[in-house]
Amino acid sequence: MTEGRAESPVLSGAARTLVSRTDWVVIVAAAAAVTLSYPLLWSGSEGSGDATAAVIVNGEEHTRLPLREAAELTVEGALGPTVIRVEEGAARVVEDPGPQQLCVRVGEIRRPGQAAVCLPNRVVVEIRGDQSAYDAFNY
Amino acid sequence: MPLNAVPLNRFHNRALAAPRVRGLLRLLAIGIPAVILAVGCAQERAPEHYRFFALGTEIELTVVERGRNDPGYVADYIHRRLQVMEEAWHPDGNGELARLNRRLAAGESMEVSPELASLLERGQSLETASEGLFNPAIGGLVRLWGFVTDTTRPRSPPDEEAVRAKTASSPRMADLVIDGTRIGAANPAVEINLGGYAKGYAAAHALDQLREAGIEAAVFNLGGDLVTLGRPDGPRGRLWRIGVRDPRSGEVVASIQVDGGSAVFTSGDYERGFEHDGEFYHHILDPRTGFPAGSVRSVTVVHDDPVLADAAATALFVAGEEGWEGLARRLGVEDVLIIGHRGNAWMTASMADRTMLEESITEAVIR
């Protein structure tokens, strides 16, 4: 039995016998599915080239601060507040209750992989970016 | 037109109009997007992170390929086991190690767990292999310098005479008498501090657990010292790329490639310590002098035995510029990277093969 009796309104003449309305529904739906899936599955985690400072408190990620936006953030760690400032494309810890002030002394960090670790207060500021060259850091 | 006749199209081509062909075209119209979606889904598996604090540091488990099982359960288990280790081996309080140390100081012996007994035995053989540069029995000296407690008070270095006296009492792992699980010491000055290899032991334990849980690719990182499992892009894929970071600047100074089952451990002069009168006193003491070892900035070791990597990094740091090469050979450690105070580097040939130094390194010598 021949099928495809429902004529396609879009194509002309001979082609109509090839592609029925049902076929069109399938094609359009499939194309839509692929297009809509793009941002979900293929566009990568952080968009194009925007480095962010990930602030991790007590082992959990608290915030991501984009480096292109000036900002100041205070988080409560185990000993007290740690203040992080983002300006001119770099992040730094301006205040921290740790006795050695190691994470303050690191100063500005801006490249993916760089980090300031405030160990006593359990706060870590780590720069994340597109396609970081490293799987993990040793220090 | 007969019912079974197929209408001809403009090109007089019967084939394209045949129902079989149309069925195939429909299949492709559904099949191709389905494949694209499936591949897209496979791409999206991002690494899973589990973080907790134990053994005095931030610990991060990054699972790149979980295999069949949920890593949450094994991450939890490892967390609890490490907390138990921390309590058992804390130099103060009532854990097993603190109690043992008090008995040894009183000239008595004590029964300990098989785990601690085997750690102490391992400590003895590491001390012998390192010719005393790795010595977990100098807990008394570590305490004298104030590195036992996590104090936030500003500190000053101990009296030099006190340091000399403690050093002269010469506590060594060789002084321990280990009879099964009964531990005694011939020298009451012995005080065990497991800080030099506890992380190595914990890392080895975690790796065993991860393997048993069926995790396929992961990195277990204990505050910078790490072990790897599997490979990031599957068993036939590339190796792990580890960035060695200078804590002072936050910069990566070297990039090292390692396979699964590798431990990467670094001992450095900026990890723990205190500043006094403009000078920084770090926590890696030279057992021979009782003072912080000074001649290099950091030592990074790669080895598939995490306990050896941990102990060797410490011993090689103490050995310093002059002694590290010979000691590395004696310890059976082939991959060593040393950063000196001028931002210069020394490496073994084997380490050079897997390492790329960054521009901040001023010169590199391969031995």
Interface residues (C-beta under 8 A of the other chain):
Chain A: M1 T2 E3 G4 G13 A14 A15 T17 L18 S20 D23 V26 I27 A30 A31 A33 V34 S37 L40 L41 W42 S45 I56 N58 G59 E60 E61 L79 G98 P99 Q100 L102 R105 V106 G107 I109 R111 G113 Q114 A115 A116 V117 L119 P120 R122 V124 A133 Y134 D135 A136 F137 N138 Y139
Chain B: L3 N4 V6 P7 N9 R10 F11 L16 A17 P19 R22 L25 R26 A29 I30 I32 P33 I36 L37 G40 C41 Q43 E44 A46 H49 R51 F52 F53 T57 E58 E60 T62 V64 D150 T151 T152 R153 P154 V219 N221 G223 G224 D225 L226 T228 P232 W240 R241 I242 G243 V244 R245 D246 P247 R248 S249 G250 E251 V252 S255 I256 V264 F265 T266 G268 Y270 G273 F274 E275 T300
